[in-house]
Amino acid sequence: MFTPLQSPAGMKLGAEYGLPEKTDTVIMISPQGRVFTHSGVMLEAFKLMGGGYKLLSGLSLIPRVIRDGIYRFIANYRYRWFGKKEACVIPDPKWKDRFLE
């Protein structure tokens, strides 16, 4: 499920998990209640997606400081490499149950 940190649900989760009000990355709270940021989000998502993606979670063997450095490098240059959209995608109504209000 998804929610902006600034939304009522995001602020409630932020208070519950001690999350910052502003951040430069995505934050993930796992089904077990663990908080992930930066490259940790990506690795945890690979585990949850299963299949061949689960193999990519093996990248967790790389020290976090290196993984997060690579993550930040990619984040800083992604628009230069892949371009930037003029507007955010509006989610399809059939995905409404994936977003917290």
Legacy VTK file of the C-alpha trace (Angstrom):
# vtk DataFile Version 3.0
C-alpha trace
ASCII
DATASET POLYDATA
POINTS 101 float
0.000 0.000 0.000
1.101 3.563 -0.654
0.605 6.924 1.034
2.411 10.276 1.039
4.137 11.112 4.335
2.160 14.381 4.396
-1.241 12.642 4.253
-3.191 11.908 7.450
-2.350 8.190 7.133
1.310 9.019 6.422
1.537 11.324 9.443
-0.025 8.641 11.636
2.495 6.048 10.410
5.287 8.611 10.774
4.429 9.171 14.421
4.049 5.437 15.065
7.392 4.503 13.472
9.376 7.681 14.236
9.719 8.647 10.570
11.000 12.060 9.465
8.432 14.580 8.228
10.517 15.203 5.093
12.864 12.837 3.318
14.791 12.491 0.078
13.835 8.856 -0.429
11.022 6.344 -0.376
10.264 4.755 2.985
8.895 1.229 3.245
7.335 -0.408 6.279
7.426 -4.169 5.818
4.561 -6.470 6.801
6.693 -7.334 9.869
6.914 -3.643 10.857
10.547 -3.072 9.814
11.382 0.330 8.301
13.519 0.487 5.149
14.978 3.451 3.256
17.145 3.982 0.163
18.543 0.707 -1.231
16.889 -1.254 1.579
13.459 -0.490 0.069
14.543 -1.916 -3.259
15.987 -5.081 -1.701
12.928 -5.697 0.468
10.649 -5.147 -2.537
12.657 -7.761 -4.479
12.082 -10.253 -1.646
8.352 -9.561 -1.536
7.964 -9.795 -5.333
9.442 -13.286 -5.313
10.349 -15.273 -8.404
13.527 -14.181 -10.161
13.443 -10.855 -8.344
14.124 -12.636 -5.073
17.595 -13.493 -6.416
18.352 -9.764 -6.609
17.844 -9.497 -2.858
21.286 -11.143 -2.693
22.649 -7.659 -3.370
22.159 -7.160 0.374
25.606 -8.776 0.731
27.065 -5.482 -0.526
27.677 -3.136 2.439
24.824 -0.660 2.914
27.054 2.414 2.594
28.078 1.269 -0.911
24.529 0.206 -1.906
23.070 3.514 -0.712
25.799 5.459 -2.544
24.909 3.685 -5.789
21.197 4.235 -5.071
21.755 7.979 -4.557
23.885 8.217 -7.698
21.116 6.638 -9.773
18.483 8.822 -8.068
20.474 11.969 -8.863
20.870 11.148 -12.558
17.648 9.270 -13.385
15.924 12.243 -15.010
18.963 12.968 -17.149
19.053 9.336 -18.318
15.339 8.533 -18.606
13.677 11.938 -18.870
11.068 13.520 -16.646
7.294 13.500 -17.042
5.429 16.805 -16.926
2.786 15.355 -14.595
2.463 12.434 -12.211
0.540 9.391 -13.328
-2.992 9.300 -11.952
-3.568 5.802 -10.563
-6.205 3.658 -12.202
-9.355 3.516 -10.013
-9.008 -0.285 -9.822
-5.840 0.305 -7.705
-7.675 2.421 -5.115
-7.330 -0.339 -2.511
-3.518 -0.004 -2.728
-3.524 3.537 -1.332
-4.125 4.602 2.253
-6.430 7.594 2.627
LINES 1 102
101 0 1 2 3 4 5 6 7 8 9 10 11 12 13 14 15 16 17 18 19 20 21 22 23 24 25 26 27 28 29 30 31 32 33 34 35 36 37 38 39 40 41 42 43 44 45 46 47 48 49 50 51 52 53 54 55 56 57 58 59 60 61 62 63 64 65 66 67 68 69 70 71 72 73 74 75 76 77 78 79 80 81 82 83 84 85 86 87 88 89 90 91 92 93 94 95 96 97 98 99 100
